[in-house]
Amino acid sequence: MKQNIKYSYCVDDDNNLIHINSISNATRHSRKWFCLQCGQEMVANLGNKKSWYFSHKADTACDGESYLHKLAKRRIKEKFDNSNSFPIEFVREVPCHEAEHCLFVDEFHCHSGKHITIKRDLKSWDNNSIYDTCSPEVVIDEFRPDLLLTNSLKPNREPVFIEIYKTHKSEEEKIKSNHRVIETKKIKSEEDINDIIKYGFIEGQNCEMYNFKLKPSYPYYIGSNPPVDRFIIYKSGLTYIISAMDYELNCEDLNRRHDSRSVAELNIGINNYLSIILEGSTKYLNSIELGLLYLVSKGWKIKNCNLCKYYKFNYFSNYCTLYKVNNIGRKYLKPNEATNCNRYELNQELKSIPLSELEKFIEIVPNN
């Protein structure tokens, strides 16, 4: 059995939360102290060399597993009840000024966005009360959050769940319930609790937040690196991709040709995925295939191995299945070699993808 487990907190006879620093040698035996987790009697260790701490008076099976959970709940509630404010900081993305109209923003998420901190107060805003009651273990809609924030004067206001993550994270049903949830990062020490008490809840640092919908009250800005691939095709049939991951393109380049020698250039959003059932399995189309399909659907006369029915797709590579029949002599071809192939035949499964689907996340770059 473990003993002499170090704690900074315990409770007294009246169930008041007591910190070790509030005790002196003169008062250490004036009353009894009890473990916050198991309820057994504790003693105050007030040495001269080590930091002061509480420990169990007798051998115990108490392992402190629930101590941090209970301590966090008690301290957060006391902080809320006894303070005029309880700060909370949201981290939100500031989208580009073109985000509302950009084809390459997925559910209003822009890779060119900047992250800012939005500071709020759980207790009040503009001198108006937001939440004034913090209650432990209240059942609401079949959920029992560790702490529940409500407004006593406005009972219909959407409550806030506060969940202490010590051993288990919140169940998925709670997160998807649309209730506002603040869940602490995993509490590993008393210092983690001290951080919340000192600074409040900070999204991404000491907690995660769910179902808080903030209306942007900040200005848009001009974007930088857009989440797009640039498809380029030349007169010879050769194609080239400037990957979004190369960060060569800026938002201001979206409507500007990259190479004056190209015959067409396309912006292709990488946040969107298009798949088809090809040869009995699901195939996700890459930016080259998407760009070629888009141009063919727009009426361009293009022959490219990537679009040929005899071009074999597998996990490891792509190759021509007719290389022996055509006496090509090699299995792997340059895709533009289809231009001079008399066996080229457009894959109708690829061709069946409607132009309207491609236009959802592809746009042609105008001539300069």
C-alpha positions as CSV (number, residue, x, y, z in Angstrom):
1,M,0.0,0.0,0.0
2,K,1.1,3.5,-0.8
3,Q,1.6,6.0,2.0
4,N,2.9,9.6,2.5
5,I,1.4,10.7,-0.8
6,K,2.1,14.4,-1.1
7,Y,-0.9,16.7,-1.4
8,S,-1.1,20.5,-1.1
9,Y,-4.8,20.4,-0.3
10,C,-7.2,18.6,2.1
11,V,-10.5,19.4,3.8
12,D,-11.3,20.2,7.4
13,D,-14.2,19.1,9.6
14,D,-16.5,21.5,7.9
15,N,-15.5,20.3,4.4
16,N,-13.7,23.5,3.7
17,L,-10.8,23.2,1.2
18,I,-7.5,23.9,3.0
19,H,-4.2,24.7,1.5
20,I,-1.0,23.5,3.3
21,N,0.3,27.1,3.4
22,S,-2.6,28.2,5.5
23,I,-1.4,26.0,8.3
24,S,1.4,26.9,10.8
25,N,3.2,24.9,13.5
26,A,0.9,26.6,16.0
27,T,-2.3,25.4,14.3
28,R,-1.3,22.1,12.7
29,H,-2.8,20.1,15.6
30,S,-5.7,22.5,16.3
31,R,-8.1,20.4,14.2
32,K,-8.3,17.4,12.0
33,W,-7.6,17.3,8.3
34,F,-9.1,14.8,5.8
35,C,-8.2,13.4,2.4
36,L,-10.2,15.0,-0.4
37,Q,-10.4,11.7,-2.2
38,C,-10.8,8.9,0.4
39,G,-11.9,10.9,3.5
40,Q,-9.2,9.4,5.8
41,E,-7.3,11.6,8.3
42,M,-4.2,13.4,7.1
43,V,-1.3,15.1,8.8
44,A,0.5,18.3,7.9
45,N,4.2,17.9,7.2
46,L,5.8,21.3,7.8
47,G,9.5,20.6,7.4
48,N,12.3,23.1,7.1
49,K,14.0,21.5,4.1
50,K,11.2,20.3,1.8
51,S,8.0,22.0,0.6
52,W,5.1,21.5,3.0
53,Y,2.5,18.9,2.2
54,F,-0.3,16.7,3.6
55,S,0.0,12.9,3.8
56,H,-2.2,10.2,5.1
57,K,-1.9,9.5,8.8
58,A,-2.1,5.8,8.4
59,D,-1.4,3.2,5.7
60,T,-4.0,3.5,3.0
61,A,-5.0,2.1,-0.4
62,C,-5.8,5.6,-1.6
63,D,-3.7,6.2,-4.7
64,G,-4.6,9.8,-5.4
65,E,-6.2,8.9,-8.8
66,S,-9.4,10.9,-8.1
67,Y,-7.7,13.6,-6.0
68,L,-6.8,15.8,-8.9
69,H,-10.2,15.4,-10.4
70,K,-12.0,16.4,-7.2
71,L,-9.5,19.1,-6.5
72,A,-9.9,20.7,-9.9
73,K,-13.7,20.7,-9.6
74,R,-13.6,22.2,-6.1
75,R,-11.1,24.9,-7.1
76,I,-12.8,25.9,-10.3
77,K,-16.1,26.2,-8.6
78,E,-14.6,28.3,-5.7
79,K,-12.8,30.5,-8.2
80,F,-16.1,31.1,-10.1
81,D,-18.1,31.6,-6.9
82,N,-15.7,34.0,-5.2
83,S,-14.4,36.1,-8.1
84,N,-16.0,38.9,-10.1
85,S,-14.7,37.5,-13.4
86,F,-13.6,34.2,-14.9
87,P,-11.6,34.8,-18.1
88,I,-11.9,32.6,-21.1
89,E,-9.9,32.9,-24.3
90,F,-11.0,31.5,-27.7
91,V,-8.5,30.9,-30.5
92,R,-10.2,31.5,-33.9
93,E,-9.1,31.8,-37.5
94,V,-9.3,35.1,-39.2
95,P,-10.2,34.3,-42.8
96,C,-9.0,36.2,-45.9
97,H,-11.1,39.1,-47.2
98,E,-12.1,36.9,-50.2
99,A,-13.0,33.8,-48.1
100,E,-16.8,34.2,-48.5
101,H,-16.4,33.9,-52.2
102,C,-13.3,31.7,-52.6
103,L,-13.8,28.2,-54.1
104,F,-10.9,26.9,-52.1
105,V,-12.3,27.6,-48.6
106,D,-13.8,24.4,-47.1
107,E,-16.6,25.2,-44.6
108,F,-15.1,28.6,-44.1
109,H,-11.7,27.2,-43.3
110,C,-8.9,29.0,-45.2
111,H,-5.3,27.9,-45.0
112,S,-4.3,31.5,-45.5
113,G,-6.1,32.5,-42.3
114,K,-4.4,33.9,-39.2
115,H,-5.3,32.8,-35.7
116,I,-6.2,35.4,-33.1
117,T,-7.2,35.3,-29.5
118,I,-10.7,36.5,-28.5
119,K,-11.0,37.3,-24.8
120,R,-14.3,37.0,-23.0
121,D,-15.6,36.6,-19.4
122,L,-17.8,33.7,-18.3
123,K,-19.4,35.9,-15.7
124,S,-20.2,39.1,-17.5
125,W,-20.0,41.0,-20.7
126,D,-20.6,44.8,-21.2
127,N,-21.8,44.9,-17.5
128,N,-24.4,42.3,-18.2
129,S,-24.4,39.0,-16.3
130,I,-23.6,36.0,-18.5
131,Y,-23.4,33.1,-15.9
132,D,-23.8,33.5,-12.2
133,T,-24.3,29.9,-11.0
134,C,-21.8,27.1,-10.9
135,S,-23.3,23.8,-9.9
136,P,-21.6,20.3,-9.6
137,E,-23.1,17.1,-11.0
138,V,-26.4,18.5,-12.3
139,V,-28.3,16.3,-14.7
140,I,-29.3,18.0,-17.9
141,D,-30.6,16.1,-21.0
142,E,-29.3,12.8,-19.6
143,F,-25.8,14.3,-19.2
144,R,-24.1,14.9,-15.8
145,P,-21.3,17.5,-16.3
146,D,-18.7,18.0,-13.6
147,L,-19.8,21.6,-13.4
148,L,-22.7,23.4,-15.0
149,L,-22.8,27.1,-15.5
150,T,-26.2,28.8,-15.7
151,N,-27.8,32.2,-15.3
152,S,-30.3,32.3,-12.4
153,L,-32.2,35.3,-13.9
154,K,-32.3,33.8,-17.4
155,P,-33.0,30.1,-17.0
156,N,-33.4,29.6,-20.8
157,R,-29.9,30.7,-21.5
158,E,-27.8,27.9,-23.0
159,P,-25.7,26.5,-20.2
160,V,-22.0,25.6,-20.3
161,F,-20.6,22.2,-19.3
162,I,-17.2,22.2,-17.6
163,E,-15.6,18.8,-17.8
164,I,-12.4,17.8,-15.9
165,Y,-10.3,15.4,-17.9
166,K,-8.2,13.3,-15.6
167,T,-8.8,9.7,-16.7
168,H,-11.5,9.8,-19.4
169,K,-12.4,12.4,-22.0
170,S,-16.0,13.4,-22.5
171,E,-18.1,10.9,-24.4
172,E,-18.8,11.6,-28.1
173,E,-22.5,12.0,-27.5
174,K,-21.9,14.9,-25.1
175,I,-19.6,16.6,-27.6
176,K,-22.1,16.2,-30.4
177,S,-25.1,17.3,-28.3
178,N,-24.7,21.0,-29.3
179,H,-24.3,21.9,-25.6
180,R,-21.4,24.2,-25.0
181,V,-18.6,22.2,-23.5
182,I,-15.3,23.3,-21.9
183,E,-13.1,20.3,-21.3
184,T,-9.7,20.7,-19.5
185,K,-6.6,19.2,-21.0
186,K,-5.6,16.1,-19.0
187,I,-4.9,17.1,-15.4
188,K,-1.6,15.6,-14.5
189,S,-0.6,17.7,-11.5
190,E,-1.7,20.5,-9.2
191,E,0.2,22.9,-11.4
192,D,-2.3,22.2,-14.2
193,I,-5.1,23.3,-12.0
194,N,-3.2,26.3,-10.8
195,D,-2.8,27.4,-14.4
196,I,-6.6,27.4,-14.9
197,I,-7.2,29.2,-11.7
198,K,-4.6,31.9,-12.6
199,Y,-5.3,32.4,-16.2
200,G,-8.8,31.1,-16.8
201,F,-9.7,28.8,-19.7
202,I,-7.4,29.2,-22.8
203,E,-8.5,27.2,-25.8
204,G,-5.8,24.9,-27.1
205,Q,-3.6,25.4,-24.1
206,N,-5.3,24.2,-20.9
207,C,-8.7,23.2,-22.4
208,E,-10.7,22.4,-25.5
209,M,-14.0,24.1,-26.3
210,Y,-16.9,22.7,-28.3
211,N,-20.1,24.2,-29.7
212,F,-19.2,27.8,-29.0
213,K,-20.3,29.8,-32.1
214,L,-18.6,33.2,-32.2
215,K,-19.6,35.7,-34.8
216,P,-16.5,37.4,-36.3
217,S,-16.1,40.9,-34.9
218,Y,-12.7,41.4,-36.4
219,P,-11.7,42.6,-39.9
220,Y,-10.8,40.4,-42.8
221,Y,-7.2,40.6,-44.1
222,I,-5.5,39.8,-47.4
223,G,-4.5,36.2,-47.5
224,S,-1.1,34.7,-48.2
225,N,-0.7,31.0,-49.1
226,P,-3.9,29.6,-50.6
227,P,-4.8,25.9,-50.2
228,V,-4.6,25.2,-54.0
229,D,-2.6,23.2,-56.4
230,R,-1.8,24.9,-59.7
231,F,-2.3,22.7,-62.7
232,I,-0.3,23.7,-65.8
233,I,-0.4,22.2,-69.3
234,Y,1.8,23.0,-72.3
235,K,1.3,22.7,-76.0
236,S,3.3,19.4,-76.1
237,G,0.8,17.8,-73.7
238,L,3.1,17.9,-70.8
239,T,1.5,18.7,-67.5
240,Y,3.0,20.2,-64.3
241,I,1.7,20.7,-60.8
242,I,2.8,23.5,-58.4
243,S,1.8,21.9,-55.1
244,A,0.1,23.9,-52.4
245,M,2.6,22.4,-50.0
246,D,5.4,24.2,-51.9
247,Y,4.0,27.6,-50.8
248,E,5.0,29.1,-54.2
249,L,1.6,30.7,-54.8
250,N,0.1,33.6,-52.9
251,C,-3.6,34.5,-52.9
252,E,-2.7,37.4,-55.2
253,D,-1.4,34.9,-57.7
254,L,-4.7,33.0,-58.0
255,N,-5.7,35.0,-61.1
256,R,-2.2,35.3,-62.6
257,R,-0.6,32.8,-65.0
258,H,2.6,31.3,-63.6
259,D,4.2,30.5,-66.9
260,S,3.6,32.5,-70.1
261,R,4.4,29.4,-72.2
262,S,1.5,27.4,-70.8
263,V,-1.7,26.9,-72.8
264,A,-3.9,26.6,-69.7
265,E,-3.5,26.9,-66.0
266,L,-6.0,25.8,-63.3
267,N,-6.4,26.4,-59.6
268,I,-7.5,23.1,-57.8
269,G,-8.5,23.1,-54.2
270,I,-6.7,20.5,-52.2
271,N,-9.4,20.5,-49.4
272,N,-11.8,18.8,-51.8
273,Y,-11.6,15.2,-52.8
274,L,-13.3,13.6,-55.8
275,S,-13.5,9.8,-56.0
276,I,-15.0,7.3,-58.4
277,I,-15.4,3.5,-58.5
278,L,-12.8,2.5,-61.1
279,E,-12.1,-1.2,-61.9
280,G,-14.2,-2.2,-58.9
281,S,-12.3,-0.1,-56.3
282,T,-12.4,3.5,-55.1
283,K,-9.9,5.8,-56.8
284,Y,-9.2,9.3,-55.5
285,L,-8.3,11.6,-58.4
286,N,-5.1,13.6,-58.1
287,S,-4.7,17.2,-59.3
288,I,-3.3,16.2,-62.7
289,E,-6.3,13.9,-63.5
290,L,-8.7,16.5,-62.2
291,G,-7.2,19.2,-64.4
292,L,-7.2,17.0,-67.5
293,L,-10.8,15.9,-66.9
294,Y,-11.9,19.5,-66.4
295,L,-10.3,20.6,-69.7
296,V,-11.8,17.6,-71.6
297,S,-15.2,18.4,-70.1
298,K,-14.8,21.9,-71.4
299,G,-14.2,20.6,-74.9
300,W,-10.5,20.5,-75.1
301,K,-9.0,17.7,-77.4
302,I,-6.5,16.1,-75.1
303,K,-4.9,12.7,-75.2
304,N,-3.1,11.8,-72.0
305,C,-2.2,8.4,-70.5
306,N,-3.9,9.4,-67.2
307,L,-7.2,9.5,-68.9
308,C,-6.8,6.3,-71.0
309,K,-8.8,3.2,-70.3
310,Y,-5.7,1.1,-70.7
311,Y,-3.8,3.0,-68.1
312,K,-3.5,0.8,-65.0
313,F,-3.9,2.4,-61.5
314,N,-2.6,0.6,-58.5
315,Y,-1.1,1.5,-55.1
316,F,2.5,1.4,-56.2
317,S,2.5,3.0,-59.7
318,N,0.6,3.7,-62.9
319,Y,1.5,1.9,-66.2
320,C,0.2,1.0,-69.7
321,T,-1.4,-2.4,-69.8
322,L,-0.8,-2.6,-73.6
323,Y,2.9,-2.2,-73.5
324,K,3.4,-5.8,-74.8
325,V,0.6,-5.7,-77.3
326,N,1.8,-2.5,-78.8
327,N,5.4,-3.6,-78.7
328,I,6.3,-0.5,-76.8
329,G,9.2,-2.2,-75.1
330,R,8.7,-0.5,-71.7
331,K,5.9,-0.6,-69.2
332,Y,6.0,2.9,-67.8
333,L,5.3,5.8,-70.1
334,K,5.4,9.6,-70.0
335,P,1.7,10.5,-69.9
336,N,1.9,12.8,-72.9
337,E,3.1,9.9,-75.1
338,A,-0.7,9.2,-75.5
339,T,-0.6,12.0,-78.1
340,N,0.9,9.6,-80.7
341,C,-0.7,6.4,-79.5
342,N,-3.2,4.8,-81.9
343,R,-4.7,2.7,-79.2
344,Y,-5.6,5.6,-77.0
345,E,-9.2,5.5,-75.7
346,L,-10.8,7.8,-73.2
347,N,-11.8,6.1,-70.0
348,Q,-15.6,6.6,-69.9
349,E,-15.8,6.1,-66.2
350,L,-13.6,9.1,-65.8
351,K,-15.5,11.0,-68.5
352,S,-18.8,10.3,-66.7
353,I,-17.9,12.8,-63.9
354,P,-20.0,15.8,-64.7
355,L,-18.5,19.2,-65.2
356,S,-20.6,20.7,-62.5
357,E,-18.8,18.5,-59.9
358,L,-15.4,19.6,-61.1
359,E,-16.4,23.3,-61.1
360,K,-17.1,23.1,-57.4
361,F,-13.4,23.3,-56.6
362,I,-11.6,24.1,-59.9
363,E,-11.3,27.4,-61.7
364,I,-9.4,28.4,-64.8
365,V,-6.7,31.0,-64.5
366,P,-7.4,33.8,-67.0
367,N,-4.8,34.9,-69.6
368,N,-2.7,37.7,-68.4
